[in-house]
Amino acid sequence: MPLDESSELDELYREIILDHYRSPRNRGSLAQPSASSEGDNPLCGDEVRVELEIRDGRIFDVRFEGKGCSISQASASMMTEAIKGLSLAEVESLFGMFKGMMYSAGEVDAEALGDLEALQGVRKFPVRVKCATLAWNTLQEALEEFRKGQG
């Protein structure tokens, strides 16, 4: 990819991240969540709480609250948009793709990841990967809590 295309793509990704940070989607709380979890990154002060409403094995609704850097809060917003309506198996698959994108330099499935692809540049800064994955790890904990309650 020519250098100017790469910088244009980086700028587009920055805009997507800033848009989610400035206008977060699904911020708030649910009246009666099926599962919830809180996560934090004590090294940088990021905090997030994820609440899920699960119906018939699908994410019917999801909300998050939190504070922290633009990467952690944008990632939480993007995650909530990406998982709403998915089955729990589809959420697990997306989680795997997202973690793979964050921790390896391999190709990403841009279509499957949608706006989440904008976060792939974070992997160039290993200390910031924890910011991008905080909401996802918190989601994983909430799903584990839900499964324990079901079993």
Buried (B, 14 or more C-beta within 10 A) or exposed (E): EEEEEEEEBEEEBEEBBEBBBEEBBBBEEBEEBBBBBBBBBEEBEBBBBBBBBBEEEBBEBBBBBBEBBBBBBBBBBBBBBBBBEBBBEBBEEBBEBBBBBBEEEEEBEEEBBBBBBBBBBBBEEEEBBBBBBBBBBBBBBBBEBBEEEEE
